[in-house]
Amino acid sequence: MTDRLHDALGRANRIVALILGVALLLTVAFILTDVILRKFSLGSLGGSDEVSGYVMAAVASWGLACALVERAHVRIDVLRQRLAPPAQAAMDLFAMIVTNGVVLLIAWHCWPVLQKTLERGSRANTPLETPLWIPQGIWFSGWLWFALTATALSLIGVFHLAARRRQEFDAAIGMGSELDE
């Protein structure tokens, strides 16, 4: 069951990463078009700076979960390399649980931002007058997805460690060495 959950998380996050990549490419095309139009005094599409900020916030919040599943977050392993495998596993699990706790805390504190926006019907103070619940909703949902992913990976790690499935544990939340890469 945990292997299927881990595989499903991986597939879902690969789809998210693909969507984020397309969003970034579309944003780059939008900005380039705006810059070229300005360069040749053909006007401006307007709002490229605002839209790019929204896209970057969305990419950051959603992309963190993708990086977590792919084990692409930076870890400093100077001490870990010198430990025995059981201690390495304990450090990996500790790192995942701490990450999970931090992400849950961030997601918890993101909600009031969106809630106030919804209550006030806030709009951007820009020519686009974007209803702020849209970019903030996407941003908040990215943090929720990151929290869900981190929680699932923490539980998968605990299960694999308790079942003494070290290879599966390392594949899910372990830290590969430079030799593996």
Secondary structure, DSSP 8 states (H G I E B T S, - for coil): -HHHHHHHHHHHHHHHHHHHHHHHHHHHHHHHHHHHHHHTTS-----HHHHHHHHHHHHHHHHHHHHHHTT-S----TTGGGS-HHHHHHHHHHHHHHHHHHHHHHHHHHHHHHHHHHHHT-B-SSTT--BTHHHHHHHHHHHHHHHHHHHHHHHHHHHHHHTT-HHHHHHHT----TTT-
